[in-house]
Amino acid sequence: MYTQYFLKFESQAQAHEVFGGIEWYGQVAVADGEPRYDYTLPAHSGALDEVGLVVDVPATYDEVTFEELTPTTYVDGWHINIVIKIPLPDALAPHLVSPTSPQRVFAGFSV
């Protein structure tokens, strides 16, 4: 059975550090001489959605000139959703959050 988790980090760099510590983030390839990094969950264990910044209040624009009137504001943190059928690694537990109305969920799941 799969379980959906919502995670919040201070930044993308912190998320990479925490996921790297459990070997779920790291170098996956080299292309054009440059290393490529990505999230890598254990095989057949689930899925990850790097939501990133979550919009709190969208920007507003002038309807005629399309100039920005007010900028977008964001909820604090860097957000990642995972759905896994293995136990949640201890290193991720401090980053669990319980959003009341998440912007994204995995198909077939609700809050």
N, C-alpha and C positions, 0 to 999 in steps of 0.2 A: 504494500500500500504506500502510495506517495503522500508526502506532507509538504505543504507550501509554507515557506518562511519569507518574511520581509526583514531585510537588514539595512541598517543605516551606519555609515562611516563618516568621519570628519571630512574626508577628502577621497578622491580617487586613488591618490598615492597610498593612503592608509588601507584602503580596500585591497590594493595590490599586495601590500606588505602582509596583511592578515591572511589572504588567500594563498600567497606564496609560502607562508609559514606552514600551511597544511598541504602544500604541494598541489594546490588547485589553481595556481597561476604561475606562469613562467614562460620561458622561451620555447616556442613551438616550431619555429622554422627560421631559415635565413633566406631572404629574397633580395636580389640585387646587392648583396654584400651587407645588408642591414638585418639585424635580428628582429624577429617578429614575436610579440608576446600576446598571450591570450589566456583565458580561463580554461581549465581542463579538469572537469569533474571525473571521478573514477568511471570507467566504462559501464554503460548501461545503468547508471545510478540515478539519473535525473537530468534536469536542465537548469540553466542559469540565464537570467535576463538582467543585464546591466542597465538599469533605468537611468542612472546618473542623477542629474539635477531634476527636481520635481517643481513644476510651476505652482506658485502660490496664487499670484494675481497676474493674469496675462497683460501684456502691453496694450495700450490703446493708441489708435491712430486717427488722424484727421481724415474724414471721409472724402474730402476733395483732393488734398495734396498728398495724402498717405504718409505725412510726416508723423513720427512718433511723438505722442503727447505725454504718455507716462511709460516708463520702462517696465519690463517684466520683473516681478520679484519671485524669489524662489524660497522654498522650504529649506531650512538648514540641512546640510549633509549631502552625502553621495549615497545613492540608494541602489540596492541590488535585491532582486527577488530570485529565490531558488525553489525548486520542487525536487525533492529527493526521496528515495526509498531506503536510504541507509540512515543510520543515526547522525544527527547534527553534530559536527565536530565541536568540541569544547571551545575552541578559539573563536567560533562564530557566535556563541551564546551571548556575550556581552553586547553584541550589535543588533540583537533582535528588537524589533518594534512591532506595534500592533496598530496599523493605520485603520481608521474607521471607514475611510473611503479611498482605497488605493487607486492610483491612476491606471495601473496595469495589474492584471492577475493572469495566471495560466488558464488556458481553456479547461472548462469543467470544474474550476475551483471558484469559490467565493470567499468572502471574509468571514 
